[in-house]
């Protein structure tokens, strides 16, 4: 069967299917929401603040800690 010979029939068939589908879809009633969604935003009176009270590491302690981390020492390089 040569499709080029029947191209006009294939076009008319697809056009009729599209038209019927369009009418069928148009007949479906639109969706109705049962209740509108409510969004409430509560403003906090104060923002939580975290205070860190710790001594900063010195440059030597940082190097020692990094070296211990790289070598897999669990005691932090302290012997």
N, C-alpha and C positions, 0 to 999 in steps of 0.2 A: 504494500500500500504506500503510495507516494504521498507524503504529508503536504508537499507544495501544491498538489492538485486540490487538496481539501482544506487549504488554509482559510478560505472564506467561511466554510462550515465550522471550523474550529474556533474562529474568531466570534462568530455569531453564538455558538454554544457557550463560550466563556463569558460573553456579554450577558446572555440570558441568565446564567448562573449567578453572576455578580449582581444583576438587577434583583433577582429573587432573594438573594442573601441580604441585600440592602433593605428591601421591604420587610423581611423577617426580623432583622435587627432593629428596625425602626419601631416595630410593634411591641418590643420589650419595654415595659415601664421603667422609668429611671429609679435607681435605688433611693430609698428614704432612710435617713439615719434616725435611730430611735431616740437618741438624746445627744445634744451637742457636747463635745468634749470641753471640759473645764480645765484651765491651767491656772494655778495659783502660785505666785512667787512670794516667798516670805523673805523679807529683808532682815538680816541679822543686825542686832544693835551694835555688836562689837565683834571684831574679827579675832579668832583665836591666835595667840602668839606663842611661839616656842622659844624659850630662853635656854641657850646652851652655855653651860658654865664648865668649860674645859680649858686646859692649858694647851697652847699651840705647840706643835712639835718643832724642835730646832732643826736646822739644816742637817746636822749629823744624825739626829734621830730619824729623819725622813729617809736619808740614804740607807741607814741600817735596816729600817723597816722594809724598804723596797728590795734590798738585797735578800732579806729573809723571805719575803714573799716570792721572789723569783726562784730561790733555791728550795723552797718548800719547807723551810724551818717553821715549826709551829710555835716556838717560844719567842718569836719576834726578834731573833738575833741576839738576845740577851743570854749570856752564859754564866 
